[in-house]
Amino acid sequence: MSKSTDIAALFDQYVMHTYSPTATLVDGSGCKVHNPEKNTFLDFTSGIAVHNVGHCHPKVVKAIQTQVATLGHTSNLFYTTGQALLAQRLSKLSLNGKCFFCNSGGEANEAMIKLARAWGHEKGKYEIISMQNSFHGRTLATLTATGQAKVQKGFDPLPIGFAYAEFNNLDSVKAAINEHTVAVLIEAVQGEGGVIPATEEFVVGLRKLCDEKGLLLLCDEVQCGMGRTGKWFGWQNYPVKPDAFTLAKALADGIPMGALVATAALSDVFKPGMHASTFGGNPVSCAAALAVLDVIEEEGLLEHTSKMSELFVEGLNVFVEKYEQVLEVRAKGLMVGLVVEGSAKEIVDACRDNGLLCCVAGEHVVRFLPPLNVKETNIEEALEMLGDALDSVYGGEEAAE
Ligand SMILES: *Cc1c(COP(=O)(O)O)cnc(C)c1O
């Protein structure tokens, strides 16, 4: 069981086929990972925006090791220090309210949907307007909020209480509002939908619209949160605040964890017994998340993210000039997409053959999510590998000769 092919065969025999894994990985450090054959890959997926501080960051590893050897789990029948401190940190960085902890992005969004419904309940308001092309998770409620038919197909009847509008189109949201509407749900940057940032006009307009109509503005920060865009949270790229937002992916750097963060007034809608999670906010996840916050702060990763983003985008734009099949670069911080004319998967596969791991976002977008502490040399390496991959797929100068 030490060869890639053996591991893949066993996996395929016993793990349900909901995924299509490619390479087999056995260890990692920073932005490099290895397969069992000791080949090195430059990891520009970061476990899908999870390892924002890189693989096995020593400070995070130490925090997890120390906590798991001290107190691993208590349930929420008891007070624990880490959960209190983490809720304080996240609240102070954002809405000055309160947090609820769970174990994943889908679960965090479920909690946010429940909070919105509880808030609107007495007024008979329950419907949530989400965006076409969005992604909010795979539970029944969150896949219904997800505005993509391919995610919903085969699972009907879907829960009621969801409506859809066009992203970055305020009139479309206005048209979807009715007497049952309770909230509008957006991603500041649509991730799975193709790395599409919300326009400032849209977000500011939504805040105003929600205030006028008595609706909540909710942000799904599961992918674009935790420094990914160069701000702590994606919505902080805009001059307004949501009423609540969710975190997961990078929150605890690979220890499964989700969070719902809300304003003080909205937080107090949840009363004892209304929502719960056995594992939520367990000491180990909280220790990991606190270490992640420390690392981002101490290593100045927000500013670094913006700098590395500029450099990476500049390099990618060279490919837009060079290949007619490469159409556009989309980026907010180190959430970066390269839009191509044909199959993005073909480019992702060719990159992997060249030693660079990236992923797709939809059919036509190659998505790059390097760790926030990626170095300039790593960006240069990635651009070189991507260049070779593009040459091999589209035919570069050598191929043309
Ligand atoms: C990944 C993701 C989710 C789902 O998170 P899980 O942890 O897989 O449940 C929800 N929203 C967004 C924006 C995501 O990127």
The ligand as an SDF file (V2000), in Angstrom:
LIG
                    3D

 15 15  0  0  0  0  0  0  0  0999 V2000
  -16.8300   25.0080   -0.1010 C   0  0  0  0  0  0  0  0  0  0  0  0
  -17.9620   25.9810    0.0490 C   0  0  0  0  0  0  0  0  0  0  0  0
  -19.1130   25.6520    0.7930 C   0  0  0  0  0  0  0  0  0  0  0  0
  -19.3310   24.2860    1.3820 C   0  0  0  0  0  0  0  0  0  0  0  0
  -18.4230   23.9860    2.3870 O   0  0  0  0  0  0  0  0  0  0  0  0
  -18.2970   22.4700    2.9190 P   0  0  0  0  0  0  0  0  0  0  0  0
  -17.3120   22.5780    4.0360 O   0  0  0  0  0  0  0  0  0  0  0  0
  -17.8300   21.6420    1.7720 O   0  0  0  0  0  0  0  0  0  0  0  0
  -19.6450   22.0650    3.3820 O   0  0  0  0  0  0  0  0  0  0  0  0
  -20.0650   26.6270    0.9580 C   0  0  0  0  0  0  0  0  0  0  0  0
  -19.9220   27.8460    0.4160 N   0  0  0  0  0  0  0  0  0  0  0  0
  -18.8490   28.1860   -0.3110 C   0  0  0  0  0  0  0  0  0  0  0  0
  -18.7410   29.5720   -0.8640 C   0  0  0  0  0  0  0  0  0  0  0  0
  -17.8440   27.2650   -0.5340 C   0  0  0  0  0  0  0  0  0  0  0  0
  -16.7820   27.5940   -1.2870 O   0  0  0  0  0  0  0  0  0  0  0  0
  1  2  1  0
  2  3  1  0
  2 14  2  0
  3  4  1  0
  3 10  2  0
  4  5  1  0
  5  6  1  0
  6  7  2  0
  6  8  1  0
  6  9  1  0
 10 11  1  0
 11 12  2  0
 12 13  1  0
 12 14  1  0
 14 15  1  0
M  END
$$$$
